[in-house]
Amino acid sequence: MLRIAVCDDNRPMLDYLCDKTREVLKHSCADFEIIPFLNAEKLLESCRCWKYEIFLLDICMPNVNGFDIAKAVRASSSNAYIVFITSNETLVFESFDYQPFYFIRKADPLKMEAELEQTLKRLLRHMKKYHVFQLQSVRNGVVPVMVSDIVYIESCAHYLYYYTFNQDPIATREKISDVCQAMESLPLVRVHKSYIVNLH
């Protein structure tokens, strides 16, 4: 499940961001959850128990701000995607320290809506392309493999063989039907009872 944390200390803006995000994701992502936070402290507390793949963060908030959240996120997970959404455009260069996926300005509501939609769609495409599987190889233990590196997957007896650009086939002991379920939102398609191919 894709988990998205949205944090803004303005309730109408928080509700809008959650609603818009839900609207975009329901057409592109089958399994997701959006969790709203009115203050940064609650979000940081939640991060101790839950993992979030995407953070939509206001920057200017009292006590703990969006940069504080981003700093904590980067300290624990370099793989999370951060999108800053703020009315203070002067912070755009300072935001680069936290490697955000994008910086959206609130100044123009219509432009903000278009930017949010485009950013979310682009982010989903990016995540699908660079999604990493932790494969349990029968020979080498856990092997991380990016979706974009997989050419095709072959089922043979009780094993799956992952053919990639970068290395010899990786053998795992699993069912092709289980892998299909895990990959249903990715550009990997079962074209035969024994083969899954990368559409890209």
N, C-alpha and C positions, 0 to 999 in steps of 0.2 A: 504494500500500500504506500502511495505517495503522500507524505505528510507535509503540509504547508503551514507555517506559523506567520500570522499577520499581526503586526504590532503598531498601534497608533493611539495616542492619548485623546483623540477627538472621536467620540462615539459615532456621529454620523459618517465621518470619513472611514472609520474602521468598518462599519457595516457596508458601506459602498465598496470598499476594497475587497471584502469577503464575497459580496454578491457578484461583483464583476469577475473575480477569479473563478468562482464556482461556475459562472456562465461560460467562460472560456474553456475550462477543464472538462466540463461534462461532454463536450464534443470531441475531445482529444485523448481523454484519459479515463479508463473504465473504473479504476479503483483509487480514490483519493480522499483525504480528509483535510479540511481547513479549520484551524484552531485560532480564534481571535484572542488578542490580549490588549487590554486598555493601558497596561503599564509594563515597563521593561522588567521590573523585578519579578513579576509573575511568570514572564516568559523565561527568564534565566532559571527560575526555580523549576519550571517544567522541563527544561533542557537536561536537568540532572536525571530525569526518569524516562524521557522520551527522545527519540531521534527524529529530527526534522530535516528533510532534503532541501526545502526551499524556505527562505525567510524574506518576507516583504516588510521592510522596516522604515518607519518614520525616523528621522534623525533627531529633531528637536523635541525632546521630552524632558520633563522635570526629573531631578535626581539621577536616574540612569538613562542615558540617551541611546540612540540607535548605534552610534559608534562603539559604545560600551558593549552592547549585545554582539556586534560584529567581532569585536576583539575576543570575546569569550568563545564565540562560535569557531573562529579561526584557531584558537588555542586547542580545541578538542576535535575539530573536523575540518580538514582542508578541502573536503569534497562537497560540502554544503554550498548551495547557491544563494547569494545575497542580492536582493534588489532594494536599493534605497529609494524611498518616495518622500520627497520633502519640498517645502515651500522656500527653503533657503538655498538658492542656486550657488551661492559663494562656497558651499561646502563640497562641490563636485570634485575638486582636486584633492582635498583631504581624504575623500572617500576611497581614493585609489589605494591607500594603505591597506585596505581590507579586501582587496580584489573582488569588488562587486561584479555581478554579471551585467548590471545596468543601473543607471541613475535616472529616475523619473522626476520631473518637476511638476509641482502642484499648481503653479501660477495660472495656467489656462486649463479650466476643467475639461473642455472638449479635446484639447491636445493631450492632456493627461490620460483620458480614457483610451484614446487611440494608441498612445505609447504603452499603456499597461497591457492592452490586448496583444499588440505586436510583440512585446517583450515576453509575455507568457508563452505565446505560440513558438517563438524562436527558442526559448529556454527548453520547452518540451522536445523540440526537434533535436536540440543539442544533447539533451539527456539520453534520448534514445540512441543517438549515434555513439556516444561515449560511455554508455552504460557498461559497468564492469561486472562480469560474472566471476564468482569465486568457485572455480571448478575443483572437485575432489578427484584428482588424478589417481589412478590405481598404482602408478609408479612413483610419482613425485610429491604426493600430498596435495595441499591446496595450491592451485595455480590461478592467478588473476588473469582474466582475458577480457579485452574490450570487445563489445559487439561489433564495432567497425573493423576489427581484425579477423572476425570469423567469416570464412568463405562459405563453408557448408558443414553440416553435421550428418554423420552416417550412423545408422543403427545396425548393429551386427550381433546376433545372439543376445547376450544380456549386457552388451556394452554399447556406449556411444563414443564415436570418434569425432573430435572437433578439429577440423582442418582450418588452419589460419595462415596468414601471410608470413608470420614471423618465426614459426617453429614447427617441429614435427607434430603429427597428429597427437592430440591429448585424449587418452582413453579414460572414460569414467564408467562406473557401473550404475546405470539409472535407466528409467523407461523413457522412450521418446514422447509418450503421451504426457508425462509429467513435465517435461521440458517445454512442450508446446503450450501448456497452461501458463507456465512462468514467463513465457516470451510473447504472450498474445498482444501486448501493446508495443512490441518491438518490430523492426523490419525484417524479421526472420519468419519464413513461411514453410509449412510442411507441404511439399509438392508430390510426395510419394510416401508409402507406408514406412519407408526406411530412410528418407532424406528430408532435411530442413535446409533451405538455402537463404542466404542473405540477399534481399532484394537490391541492396545498394551495390 
